[in-house]
């Protein structure tokens, strides 16, 4: 059950990343390695979203101890 949840979350995040990349909000760079190394960065078009990302991070850290498996 837990593994199924992790796979579901991973697929959801991949879709979000893909959409944000298509919208020009984030950049994605793949480095040739085994396993592949992928680096994401905020594009200039996405810079206005940084305060929102910071609030989301703060929210996640605040609730992290209440959610199983989050450190």
C-alpha positions in Angstrom: 0.0 0.0 0.0 2.8 2.4 0.9 4.7 1.6 -2.2 1.6 2.2 -4.3 1.2 5.7 -2.7 4.9 6.5 -3.4 4.5 5.6 -7.1 1.3 7.6 -7.3 3.1 10.7 -5.8 6.1 10.2 -8.1 3.9 10.1 -11.2 2.0 13.2 -10.0 5.2 15.1 -9.4 6.5 14.1 -12.9 3.4 15.5 -14.4 3.7 18.7 -12.5 7.4 19.1 -13.5 6.5 18.4 -17.1 3.7 21.0 -17.1 5.9 23.6 -15.4 8.7 22.9 -17.9 6.3 23.3 -20.8 5.0 26.5 -19.4 8.6 27.9 -19.1 8.5 28.1 -15.3 11.4 25.6 -14.7 14.4 24.4 -16.6 15.5 20.8 -16.8 19.0 19.6 -17.5 19.9 16.0 -17.8 23.5 15.0 -17.2 24.8 11.8 -18.9 25.4 9.4 -16.1 24.2 6.0 -14.8 21.8 6.5 -13.3 20.9 9.8 -15.2 21.3 12.9 -13.1 18.5 15.5 -13.6 18.8 19.0 -12.3 15.9 21.5 -12.2 16.1 25.2 -11.8 13.6 28.1 -11.7 13.4 29.9 -15.1 13.1 33.7 -15.1 9.4 33.3 -15.9 9.0 31.2 -12.7 10.9 33.6 -10.4 7.7 35.3 -9.2 6.6 31.9 -7.8 9.6 31.6 -5.5 7.7 33.1 -2.5 4.9 30.6 -3.0 7.4 27.7 -3.2 8.9 29.0 0.1 5.5 29.1 1.8 4.8 25.5 0.5 8.1 24.3 1.9 7.4 26.0 5.3 3.9 24.4 5.3 5.4 21.0 4.6 8.0 21.3 7.3 5.4 22.3 9.8 3.3 19.3 9.0 6.2 16.9 8.4 6.2 15.5 11.8 2.5 14.7 11.6 2.9 12.7 8.3 4.3 9.2 8.3 7.6 8.9 6.5 8.4 12.6 6.2 11.5 13.9 7.9 
